[in-house]
Amino acid sequence: MGLPRRAGDPAELRKSLKPLLEKRRRARINESLSQLKGLILPLLGREELPPSSGPTAAPTPSDSYREGYRACLARLARVLPTCHVLEPAVSARLLEHLRRRAASATPDGGRSGDPCGPPAPSPPPAPAPSPPEPPRNPGLWRPW
């Protein structure tokens, strides 16, 4: 026969505390996930996630395309003026052109066919003056 364990035995204590500690650990994880959700969703422009249970209508390729196009346009509108890659007038023309396309954006550009394809090309804009070519330094190669 083995010796009876005392109430203060470390193994018994661990065994009795394990469910409580696991519950607290899960509560901390859930709280962290809630905080993360609160930080990320406003950045995505959504107030809450779509419900994960119950029947939901799947977005059509057309809806996904429009949403992606508009999100890309919004990011470009924020970044393009700050990076000074294009002249301000050219940048403004480009953004205006893309906004007009977004207003009528369909995956096939109004054509029948592949619903996930890119929009039909628009007529080319008037040629913009080409920027001066940067000086070339054969000793230093840059991928851009």
DAJOCOR-V335685 format. One record per residue. N is the residue number from 1. RES is the residue in one letter. PSI is psi in whole degrees, 0 to 359 (* if undefined). OMEGA is omega in degrees with one decimal (none if undefined). Layout:
N RES PSI OMEGA
N RES PSI OMEGA
This chain:
1 M 143 178.5
2 G 164 178.1
3 L 141 177.4
4 P 144 -179.3
5 R 145 177.1
6 R 160 -179.6
7 A 332 -177.6
8 G 13 -179.4
9 D 131 -177.6
10 P 324 -180.0
11 A 317 178.2
12 E 319 -179.5
13 L 315 177.9
14 R 317 -178.4
15 K 321 -178.3
16 S 332 -179.1
17 L 342 -175.4
18 K 311 179.7
19 P 323 179.4
20 L 316 178.9
21 L 320 178.8
22 E 320 178.5
23 K 317 178.4
24 R 320 179.0
25 R 315 179.0
26 R 323 178.1
27 A 319 177.6
28 R 318 178.9
29 I 314 -179.7
30 N 321 178.2
31 E 318 178.3
32 S 319 178.3
33 L 322 177.8
34 S 318 178.2
35 Q 318 178.9
36 L 316 177.6
37 K 318 178.5
38 G 333 178.5
39 L 322 -173.3
40 I 316 -174.7
41 L 318 176.6
42 P 328 178.6
43 L 330 179.0
44 L 353 -179.8
45 G 20 179.4
46 R 145 178.7
47 E 324 180.0
48 E 161 179.1
49 L 151 174.4
50 P 151 -178.5
51 P 139 -177.2
52 S 345 179.3
53 S 160 179.1
54 G 163 -178.0
55 P 131 176.1
56 T 144 178.7
57 A 130 178.7
58 A 139 178.4
59 P 142 178.3
60 T 160 176.9
61 P 327 179.5
62 S 317 178.7
63 D 316 179.8
64 S 319 -179.6
65 Y 312 -179.2
66 R 316 -179.3
67 E 316 178.7
68 G 319 179.3
69 Y 314 -178.7
70 R 321 178.0
71 A 319 178.8
72 C 318 179.1
73 L 319 179.3
74 A 318 178.5
75 R 318 179.9
76 L 320 179.5
77 A 330 177.7
78 R 322 -171.6
79 V 320 -172.4
80 L 314 179.9
81 P 333 -176.7
82 T 340 -175.3
83 C 347 174.6
84 H 38 177.0
85 V 322 180.0
86 L 158 173.7
87 E 150 -177.9
88 P 322 -179.8
89 A 318 179.7
90 V 319 178.3
91 S 316 179.9
92 A 319 178.5
93 R 318 179.9
94 L 313 -180.0
95 L 319 179.2
96 E 318 177.7
97 H 314 -179.4
98 L 325 176.8
99 R 320 176.7
100 R 319 178.4
101 R 322 -179.8
102 A 326 -179.3
103 A 330 179.8
104 S 24 -174.5
105 A 124 169.5
106 T 152 -176.7
107 P 330 -177.7
108 D 8 177.0
109 G 27 180.0
110 G 356 179.2
111 R 159 172.3
112 S 152 -179.3
113 G 217 -176.2
114 D 119 -178.2
115 P 347 -177.8
116 C 6 -177.2
117 G 170 179.3
118 P 161 178.2
119 P 158 179.3
120 A 144 -179.6
121 P 141 178.6
122 S 162 178.0
123 P 144 -176.9
124 P 140 177.1
125 P 168 177.7
126 A 139 -177.0
127 P 132 177.6
128 A 150 177.8
129 P 135 -178.4
130 S 141 179.6
131 P 153 179.1
132 P 142 -178.7
133 E 133 -179.9
134 P 151 178.5
135 P 141 -178.6
136 R 136 177.3
137 N 102 -175.8
138 P 344 -179.2
139 G 346 -175.2
140 L 115 179.9
141 W 132 176.3
142 R 139 -177.4
143 P 348 -179.8
144 W * none
